[in-house]
């Protein structure tokens, strides 16, 4: 349960001191928001987190430049025990910020529209509590991971030789979710987030003068066929759960009125509840692209980008989250279906038992990846309480 040391008035952590913690974390969140950086470029973000932890939550061990710009902070207990890792994300998105506010992003076209600034602040708050009261046994590792939005960061962390010394026994993370009451905790065992991958199709024919298109080899008809067929493939593919193909971008030829097109590009995102279903869907997509291109005598290539493994939650870890949330006085909702979006936390949970949970961000909150989204700072306290109670249950009992 949540310790009186931190949350009960009149104790060592009085109401005034908890207000001070959340004031610092809110200020950190806004500073991180101002200095939003794209995946793999989180240099200023890394520096801000490192400075904050060194000043307010110094750890027994600090690992820098993990998987690129990643950071890990270790808080050991006095006794032997398991290693429990909590993870947050460093990166922002290539989205222009539409809402004027004092802490708006200083970088045009780059902003925190997925709430990673808030996730980092919650994790930094856990560091503050652990610095003041380390776990009784085992150790806690706070991992700040780069490049989640591209699906590359978790893999880089795992394959970094420095990660071998961190080797968690359990791993946890959260993600805020607009559309649900603020502070509500959403959990699910098994599939929690979908596997996904980006696909870029290139069709190559031969351009010609617009007055004699018959002298060229246009990919227009094949492009339209592929665009029409791709969204229908999930229904025609044998899968065990949800699957989807979403067209995200198309381009035919050049903006030149005198030239009939000789090339085309189609970008789509494939997603499925299970990794193996995603592979089946990829095979069906390749068959379709190949057939359409060959019928029109076109050359074709397909590139795969930004792969995300399905996020699969360990049942015992989810029970721990549920109990920790209940002890925090928060409503817990058990989901019956996984979220459609993807998260590279699945790279961790596929190798180490663990779980991600969702934290309601408000029923009227702007959607994630929206130009108007801004992480609600009122979520810092419930997120921090759940994380702290997970530590308490696993390492202080």
C-alpha positions as CSV (number, residue, x, y, z in Angstrom):
1,X,0.0,0.0,0.0
2,X,1.0,3.6,-0.3
3,X,3.3,4.5,2.5
4,X,2.3,7.1,5.1
5,X,5.8,8.4,4.8
6,X,4.9,10.0,1.5
7,X,1.2,10.6,1.4
8,X,-0.3,11.1,4.9
9,X,-0.4,14.6,6.4
10,X,1.6,15.0,9.6
11,X,4.2,12.3,8.5
12,X,7.7,12.8,7.3
13,X,6.2,13.6,3.9
14,X,3.6,16.2,4.8
15,X,1.0,17.6,2.5
16,X,3.2,20.6,1.9
17,X,6.1,18.3,0.8
18,X,3.9,16.3,-1.6
19,X,2.7,19.5,-3.1
20,X,6.3,20.5,-3.5
21,X,7.1,17.2,-5.3
22,X,4.2,17.7,-7.8
23,X,5.1,21.3,-8.3
24,X,8.6,20.2,-9.3
25,X,7.3,17.5,-11.6
26,X,4.8,19.8,-13.3
27,X,7.7,22.3,-13.9
28,X,9.8,19.5,-15.3
29,X,6.9,18.4,-17.6
30,X,6.6,21.9,-19.0
31,X,10.3,22.2,-19.6
32,X,10.4,18.9,-21.4
33,X,7.4,20.0,-23.5
34,X,9.3,23.2,-24.5
35,X,12.3,21.2,-25.6
36,X,10.5,18.5,-27.6
37,X,12.8,16.4,-29.9
38,X,12.2,13.8,-32.5
39,X,13.1,10.1,-32.2
40,X,16.9,9.5,-32.0
41,X,17.6,13.3,-31.5
42,X,16.7,13.6,-27.8
43,X,19.9,15.3,-26.7
44,X,18.4,18.2,-24.8
45,X,15.7,15.9,-23.3
46,X,18.4,13.6,-22.1
47,X,20.2,16.5,-20.5
48,X,17.1,17.8,-18.8
49,X,16.3,14.4,-17.3
50,X,19.9,13.8,-16.2
51,X,20.0,17.3,-14.5
52,X,16.7,16.8,-12.7
53,X,17.6,13.3,-11.4
54,X,21.1,14.3,-10.3
55,X,19.6,17.3,-8.4
56,X,16.4,15.8,-6.9
57,X,16.7,12.0,-7.1
58,X,20.4,11.0,-7.3
59,X,20.7,7.2,-7.9
60,X,23.3,4.7,-6.8
61,X,24.2,4.0,-10.4
62,X,23.6,6.0,-13.6
63,X,23.9,4.7,-17.1
64,X,24.0,7.2,-19.9
65,X,23.9,7.0,-23.7
66,X,22.0,3.7,-23.6
67,X,20.8,2.7,-27.0
68,X,21.6,6.2,-28.2
69,X,20.3,8.9,-25.8
70,X,18.8,6.6,-23.3
71,X,19.3,6.8,-19.5
72,X,18.9,4.3,-16.7
73,X,19.0,5.1,-12.9
74,X,19.4,2.3,-10.4
75,X,18.0,2.4,-6.8
76,X,19.1,-0.7,-4.8
77,X,17.7,-2.0,-1.6
78,X,19.7,-3.4,1.4
79,X,18.7,-7.1,0.7
80,X,18.9,-9.3,-2.3
81,X,15.8,-9.5,-4.4
82,X,14.4,-9.0,-7.9
83,X,15.2,-6.2,-10.3
84,X,12.1,-4.2,-11.3
85,X,12.3,-1.8,-14.2
86,X,9.9,1.1,-15.0
87,X,10.2,2.6,-18.5
88,X,9.2,6.0,-20.0
89,X,9.9,7.5,-23.5
90,X,12.0,10.5,-24.4
91,X,10.8,11.4,-27.9
92,X,8.2,13.7,-29.4
93,X,6.4,13.8,-32.7
94,X,6.7,15.8,-36.0
95,X,3.4,17.7,-35.3
96,X,2.9,21.4,-35.2
97,X,1.5,22.6,-31.9
98,X,-1.9,24.3,-32.5
99,X,-2.7,25.5,-28.9
100,X,-1.0,28.7,-27.6
101,X,0.3,28.2,-24.1
102,X,3.3,29.4,-22.1
103,X,5.1,26.1,-22.3
104,X,4.5,25.5,-26.0
105,X,7.3,23.8,-28.0
106,X,10.2,25.9,-29.0
107,X,10.8,23.8,-32.1
108,X,8.4,24.5,-35.0
109,X,6.8,21.3,-36.2
110,X,7.9,19.2,-33.2
111,X,5.9,18.7,-30.1
112,X,4.9,16.2,-27.3
113,X,1.5,15.1,-28.6
114,X,1.7,11.6,-27.2
115,X,2.3,12.6,-23.6
116,X,5.8,11.3,-23.2
117,X,6.7,14.5,-21.4
118,X,4.2,13.5,-18.7
119,X,5.4,9.9,-18.7
120,X,8.9,11.1,-18.0
121,X,7.7,13.3,-15.2
122,X,6.0,10.4,-13.5
123,X,9.1,8.3,-13.7
124,X,11.2,11.2,-12.4
125,X,8.8,11.4,-9.5
126,X,9.3,7.8,-8.7
127,X,13.0,8.5,-8.6
128,X,12.4,11.2,-6.0
129,X,10.5,8.8,-3.8
130,X,13.1,6.1,-4.2
131,X,15.9,8.4,-3.3
132,X,14.2,9.3,-0.1
133,X,13.1,5.8,0.7
134,X,15.0,3.0,-1.3
135,X,13.3,-0.4,-1.6
136,X,13.9,-2.9,1.2
137,X,15.2,-5.5,-1.1
138,X,16.1,-6.0,-4.8
139,X,16.6,-2.9,-6.9
140,X,14.5,-0.5,-9.0
141,X,15.7,0.7,-12.4
142,X,14.2,3.8,-14.1
143,X,14.7,3.6,-17.9
144,X,14.2,6.6,-20.1
145,X,14.1,5.2,-23.6
146,X,14.7,7.1,-26.9
147,X,12.9,6.6,-30.2
148,X,9.7,4.9,-29.2
149,X,7.7,6.6,-31.9
150,X,9.7,4.9,-34.7
151,X,9.8,1.5,-33.0
152,X,13.5,1.5,-32.9
153,X,14.4,2.6,-29.3
154,X,13.5,-0.5,-27.3
155,X,15.5,-2.8,-29.7
156,X,18.5,-0.5,-29.5
157,X,18.4,-0.5,-25.7
158,X,18.1,-4.3,-25.5
159,X,21.0,-4.9,-27.9
160,X,23.3,-2.3,-26.2
161,X,26.0,-4.2,-24.2
162,X,25.4,-1.8,-21.3
163,X,21.8,-3.2,-20.9
164,X,23.2,-6.6,-19.8
165,X,24.1,-5.2,-16.4
166,X,20.5,-3.9,-15.9
167,X,18.7,-7.2,-16.9
168,X,15.3,-6.8,-15.2
169,X,13.2,-9.6,-13.7
170,X,10.0,-7.6,-14.2
171,X,9.2,-4.5,-16.4
172,X,6.4,-2.0,-16.2
173,X,5.2,1.0,-18.1
174,X,2.1,3.2,-18.5
175,X,0.5,5.2,-21.3
176,X,-2.1,8.0,-20.9
177,X,-5.3,7.5,-22.9
178,X,-7.7,10.3,-23.8
179,X,-11.3,9.4,-24.0
180,X,-11.4,7.7,-20.6
181,X,-12.1,9.4,-17.2
182,X,-8.9,11.0,-15.8
183,X,-7.1,8.7,-13.4
184,X,-8.9,5.6,-14.4
185,X,-6.6,2.6,-14.8
186,X,-7.2,0.2,-17.7
187,X,-5.6,-3.2,-17.6
188,X,-5.6,-6.4,-19.6
189,X,-3.8,-9.7,-19.5
190,X,-2.3,-11.1,-22.8
191,X,-2.5,-8.9,-25.9
192,X,-2.5,-5.2,-24.8
193,X,-1.3,-3.3,-27.9
194,X,-1.1,-4.4,-31.5
195,X,1.8,-5.4,-33.7
196,X,2.3,-3.0,-36.6
197,X,4.7,-2.2,-39.5
198,X,4.9,0.6,-42.1
199,X,5.0,-0.4,-45.8
200,X,6.3,1.7,-48.7
201,X,5.4,0.5,-52.2
202,X,7.2,1.9,-55.2
203,X,5.9,1.3,-58.7
204,X,8.1,2.1,-61.7
205,X,6.9,2.4,-65.3
206,X,7.9,5.0,-67.9
207,X,7.0,8.6,-68.1
208,X,5.8,10.2,-71.4
209,X,4.7,13.5,-72.8
210,X,1.1,14.3,-71.6
211,X,0.0,14.7,-75.2
212,X,1.1,11.0,-75.9
213,X,0.5,9.0,-72.7
214,X,0.3,5.8,-74.8
215,X,4.1,6.1,-75.4
216,X,4.7,5.7,-71.7
217,X,3.9,3.1,-69.0
218,X,1.7,4.7,-66.3
219,X,1.4,3.1,-62.9
220,X,-1.9,4.9,-62.3
221,X,-4.2,1.9,-62.8
222,X,-2.1,-0.4,-60.7
223,X,-1.8,2.2,-57.9
224,X,-5.6,2.6,-57.8
225,X,-6.0,-1.2,-57.8
226,X,-3.6,-1.6,-54.9
227,X,-5.3,1.3,-53.0
228,X,-8.7,-0.4,-53.4
229,X,-7.5,-3.9,-52.5
230,X,-5.2,-3.2,-49.5
231,X,-7.9,-2.3,-47.0
232,X,-9.9,-5.4,-47.9
233,X,-7.0,-7.9,-47.2
234,X,-7.5,-8.3,-43.4
235,X,-11.0,-9.8,-44.1
236,X,-9.4,-12.2,-46.7
237,X,-6.5,-13.2,-44.4
238,X,-6.7,-16.0,-41.9
239,X,-6.0,-14.4,-38.6
240,X,-7.0,-15.2,-35.0
241,X,-7.8,-11.6,-34.0
242,X,-8.0,-8.0,-35.1
243,X,-6.1,-6.8,-38.2
244,X,-6.2,-3.7,-40.3
245,X,-4.5,-2.0,-43.3
246,X,-4.6,1.8,-43.4
247,X,-3.5,3.8,-46.4
248,X,-1.5,6.8,-45.1
249,X,0.0,8.4,-48.2
250,X,0.0,8.1,-52.0
251,X,1.9,9.9,-54.8
252,X,1.6,9.6,-58.6
253,X,4.1,11.1,-60.9
254,X,5.2,14.7,-60.6
255,X,3.4,18.1,-60.5
256,X,4.0,18.7,-64.2
257,X,1.0,19.2,-66.6
258,X,3.1,18.2,-69.5
259,X,4.2,14.8,-68.2
260,X,2.3,11.5,-67.9
261,X,3.4,9.7,-64.8
262,X,6.1,7.0,-64.7
263,X,6.2,6.3,-61.0
264,X,4.0,6.0,-57.9
265,X,4.4,5.5,-54.2
266,X,1.9,4.1,-51.7
267,X,2.4,4.1,-48.0
268,X,0.3,2.0,-45.6
269,X,0.3,0.8,-42.1
270,X,-0.4,-2.9,-41.3
271,X,-1.4,-3.9,-37.8
272,X,-2.6,-7.1,-36.1
273,X,-3.3,-8.3,-32.6
274,X,-0.6,-11.0,-32.9
275,X,2.9,-11.0,-34.4
276,X,2.2,-14.1,-36.4
277,X,-1.0,-12.6,-37.8
278,X,1.0,-9.5,-38.9
279,X,3.4,-11.8,-40.8
280,X,0.4,-13.5,-42.6
281,X,-1.0,-10.1,-43.5
282,X,2.4,-9.0,-44.9
283,X,2.5,-12.0,-47.1
284,X,-1.0,-11.3,-48.5
285,X,-0.1,-7.7,-49.1
286,X,3.1,-8.7,-51.0
287,X,1.1,-11.1,-53.2
288,X,-1.4,-8.4,-54.0
289,X,1.2,-5.7,-54.9
290,X,3.2,-8.2,-57.0
291,X,0.1,-9.3,-59.0
292,X,-1.1,-5.7,-59.7
293,X,2.3,-4.6,-60.8
294,X,2.9,-7.5,-63.1
295,X,-0.5,-7.2,-64.7
296,X,0.6,-3.7,-65.9
297,X,4.2,-4.7,-66.6
298,X,5.6,-2.5,-63.9
299,X,8.7,-2.9,-61.7
300,X,8.0,-2.8,-58.0
301,X,9.6,-2.7,-54.6
302,X,8.3,-2.9,-51.0
303,X,10.2,-1.6,-48.0
304,X,9.2,-2.2,-44.4
305,X,9.6,0.5,-41.8
306,X,8.9,1.1,-38.1
307,X,8.2,-2.4,-36.9
308,X,6.4,-2.8,-33.5
309,X,6.0,-6.1,-31.8
310,X,2.7,-6.8,-30.2
311,X,2.6,-5.8,-26.5
312,X,1.7,-8.9,-24.5
313,X,1.1,-8.5,-20.7
314,X,2.1,-11.1,-18.2
315,X,-0.9,-12.1,-16.1
316,X,0.8,-11.9,-12.7
317,X,2.3,-8.5,-13.6
318,X,-1.2,-7.2,-14.5
319,X,-2.6,-8.5,-11.2
320,X,0.1,-6.5,-9.4
321,X,-0.9,-3.4,-11.3
322,X,-4.5,-3.9,-10.5
323,X,-3.9,-4.3,-6.8
324,X,-1.5,-1.3,-6.7
325,X,-4.1,0.8,-8.4
326,X,-6.9,-0.3,-6.1
327,X,-4.7,0.5,-3.1
328,X,-4.3,4.0,-4.6
329,X,-8.0,4.4,-4.5
330,X,-8.2,4.4,-8.3
331,X,-10.9,2.8,-10.5
332,X,-9.6,-0.3,-12.4
333,X,-11.2,-1.4,-15.6
334,X,-10.4,-4.7,-17.2
335,X,-10.4,-4.5,-21.0
336,X,-11.7,-7.2,-23.2
337,X,-9.8,-6.2,-26.4
338,X,-6.3,-4.9,-27.0
339,X,-5.7,-1.3,-28.1
340,X,-5.2,-0.9,-31.8
341,X,-2.2,1.4,-31.5
342,X,1.3,0.0,-31.1
343,X,4.1,0.6,-28.6
344,X,7.6,-0.8,-28.6
345,X,7.3,-1.7,-25.0
346,X,6.4,-5.1,-26.5
347,X,10.1,-5.6,-27.2
348,X,10.7,-5.7,-23.4
349,X,7.6,-7.7,-22.5
350,X,8.5,-10.3,-25.1
351,X,11.8,-11.0,-23.3
352,X,10.9,-10.2,-19.6
353,X,7.7,-10.7,-17.7
354,X,5.9,-7.4,-17.3
355,X,2.9,-5.3,-18.3
356,X,1.8,-1.9,-19.5
357,X,-1.4,-0.2,-18.2
358,X,-3.4,2.7,-19.6
359,X,-4.0,5.8,-17.5
360,X,-7.2,7.7,-18.4
361,X,-6.5,11.3,-19.5
362,X,-10.0,12.6,-19.5
363,X,-13.2,12.0,-21.5
364,X,-13.0,15.3,-23.2
365,X,-9.2,15.4,-23.7
366,X,-7.9,15.9,-27.3
367,X,-6.8,12.6,-28.9
368,X,-3.2,11.5,-28.9
369,X,-1.2,12.8,-31.9
370,X,-3.6,15.7,-32.2
371,X,-2.2,19.3,-32.6
372,X,-4.4,20.3,-29.7
373,X,-3.3,17.6,-27.2
374,X,-1.4,18.5,-24.0
375,X,-0.7,16.0,-21.2
376,X,-2.9,16.7,-18.2
377,X,-0.6,17.3,-15.2
378,X,-3.3,16.0,-12.9
379,X,-2.3,12.6,-14.1
380,X,1.1,12.8,-12.5
381,X,-0.1,11.9,-9.1
382,X,-2.2,8.8,-9.9
383,X,0.5,7.5,-12.2
384,X,3.1,8.0,-9.6
385,X,1.0,6.3,-6.9
386,X,0.5,3.2,-9.0
387,X,4.2,2.9,-9.7
388,X,5.1,3.4,-6.1
389,X,2.6,0.8,-4.9
390,X,4.0,-1.6,-7.4
391,X,7.4,-1.1,-5.8
392,X,6.0,-1.4,-2.4
393,X,4.2,-4.7,-3.2
394,X,7.1,-6.3,-4.9
395,X,10.2,-5.1,-3.0
396,X,9.0,-3.9,0.4
397,X,6.8,-6.8,1.6
